[in-house]
């Protein structure tokens, strides 16, 4: 209920009370008039010497009796007692007549007062609420304009009293808000222009989206790479932009990948160039977090996509790997020949050896074998980098593949008297894999497990179908020293070695790339002092 309605209802209630009191007063006067008339008639009847027929004109009867009474001397003792009583009754009748004449006059005055008061109250009910709420309506209108970021409104401060003071105070607040907004907008524009200059000067592509996947920033480099003008990027939803450009669709698809599933490193993205050919970019997608002031929790408010041109680095990298491939191929022949010759010497095919010579030949053969392994790994890595590695996919059954690996690796279990447990169900579905590469990965994992195992440890190989029914998982578990959490991803990077252990640092890197190229994965679950479990997956064959 509004204030105007409340005031109007108050006036209406007051008017109703006044009408009620006036009606009661009129009723009381009417009753008094009737009572006076009845008393006058009674006095006249009492003043008459003999019963006569009642006349309705009581004052007229009193006037008829009055001359008779006035003609009798007041001190005449011979006046009958009845005449004296009539004189007394006549005096009372005159007084009653005066009261009776007063009642109509009072009724008329009361009616006039009631009419005047009712008119005044009615006028107040119509005028006062509007006057009382006019300033409040102006204040409300100004507040609503301010709520809509319009601080130009004000309230006329001509009203005296408290409402005038409120109007002056509100106008002062509006003036301060206008000044603050002007200065804030100027600062914001200056910061925006400065930030825009910095963003436009970047030599990397930059794209910023809000929490609704609406693009809010796209610098010129990004517009050039996507082949779309800034007007078709800024302010549009990512889905709309993706529908216009295939390159934008490839880029924005990375926003749909959950942060936990994104690769640790920046993925490589090849984009065609206007002049022909392709340029390579590192794509980095990072969520923008903000703290909610109410819940005090981190919330995602957008994402930033950057494209960094690494074409020159990739070209140099290709040159490096071609060089390593050439060197490795050149080294492979002599090292293989040396290994064959050392085996002939160990077998005494060139004559008997002394114990000291035999030890020397054994040491040389061991180190030469290590060099051959490094050369093979370098060749594999260079082929992976150059994209020249050949994969021979075929339908394979894991029980048979694992059994071949176990038979091959079993002789290496004897020096440490290790036990090997195999749990591979025969009913597992066939997988689509490169048997040679997968065998190499399993042998490499088991060789690492043997290297880090303690005396009389137990190694385990387990396999099973994943819940999605699309992949088969193979786990190789050891009881070695374990791997710290902060190094579990580092060990899959090239040339990263486990502290205190030998190796080239290439085996696990090559193994992961072999599995990834086959549509599978390779990871590790480990805790220091609790051993490690390397897990690889392979897709189920559709054939």
Buried (B, 14 or more C-beta within 10 A) or exposed (E): EEEBEEBBEBBEEBBEEBBEEBEEBBEBBEEBBEBBBEBBBBBBBBBBEEEEEEEEEBBEBBEEBBEBBEEBEEEEEEBEEEBEEBBBBBBBBBBBBEBBEBBEEBBEEBBEEBEEBBEEBEEBBEEBBEEBBBBBBBBEEBBEBBEEEEBEBBBEBEBEEEBBEBBEEBBEEBEEEBEEEEEEEEEEEEEEEEEEEEBEEBEBBBBBBBEEBBBEBBBBBBBEBBBBEBEBBBEBBBEBBBEBBEBBBBBBEBBEEEEEEBEEEBEEBEBEEEEEEEBBBBBBBEBBEEEEEEEEEEEEEBBBBBBBBBBEEBEEBBEEBEEBBEBBEEBBEEBEEBBEBBEEBBEEEEEEBEEEEBEBBBEBBEEBEEBBBBBBBBBBBBBBBEEEBEEEEBEBBBBEBBBBBBEEBEEBBEEEEBEBEBEBEEEBEBBBBBBEBBBBBBBBBBEBBBBBBEEEBEBBBBBBBEEEEEBBBBBBBBBBBBBEEEBBBBBBBBEBEBEEEEBBBBBBBBBBBBBEBBBBBBBBBBEEEEBBBBBBBBBBBEE
